[in-house]
């Protein structure tokens, strides 16, 4: 498939894409702007105007973080760019990513140093208009966002492009092969490829990317917000019970965890029984998780309602956004979900940053190297299913020396991998001066 055929196919399929986006918007909430001018490459203003409090807005560094996870991953790099006094244009595809950017950088947005917009659809005209409107000095794509027409428009506008903290799985390599020349041409159009691991670098090179170098995973440079960490630890002390976080559950996973939690709640009982934090990954599933807990007959409270758990409470439903550091700091053990169905897993690095031992499931291909390294370091365990995960967590609660050793290993493993932001900035230095 060449780029012309790709563009025709994209136009033909675009009504289905918009229907899918509308469905997600109804379920997830938030303003998606599916047919907003920004989605078609038209800036809100004819040109990027300066802000009175930040008059040096010109030639911004453009950083694309598709959704919530990528926005969080980009936080250390974004903060470093802002600290250098650079104007930053931040783009997203989802409402959760855009909301997270607003939550993380309110001061930079208020002074006009950081601006947010939607990434345009990958139509040739939309991507050309985007480049002409914003005139970025360079573009930084987080993790795996390869769009053929977007990269072609950047080449036409002479905007250097980098794939940053890049991860590229074996399935991504197979998919690129099936797409033919269009994906190879897109990857070849990148000016820098900064990979998370040597395995990612090798697969990217095989797919056609120019000489990838390994700079590491930006997620290892995250700084947990101190107020959340302090609040989480105070909450744990007030609870007076061991706490297990079941974090970032995705569709189809909650029922298995709820069944295992119920089994332990019936067996243990009493004021010293473990307290479980059940934290769905996506806000549209909060009410569904509450329904399942009620049907299971488990006593639970919702974090959003501000009700403190009582002695009979079994589960606290984590139905808030932007508080993952609080949840991990409040926990003695963390089960990181998204890995108990074939979904690729969720980020376990944040839990290790909080010094919390981690349990993951069998499906961690989105974080393959990180999961394997954490297990090898004694910071994490892999189990087969939700039932084994809860059993392992409860066993760790009862084995204080083992749990404390794993906690120290988790934090040491996290500290050992720091520095990806510095290495990334060094590789991008010619574009940032």
Helices and strands as residue ranges (DSSP letters): H 3-28, G 37-40, E 61-64, H 68-83, E 88-92, H 95-104, H 106-110, E 114-118, H 124-134, E 138-142, H 148-156, E 160-166, H 170-179, H 181-188, E 192-195, H 198-207, E 213-214, G 218-221, H 226-239, E 243-249, H 254-268, E 275-280, G 283-285, H 286-295, E 300-302, G 303-305, E 315-317, H 324-329, E 333-336, H 349-353, E 357-360, G 365-367, H 368-376, E 380-382, H 386-398, H 400-416, H 420-432
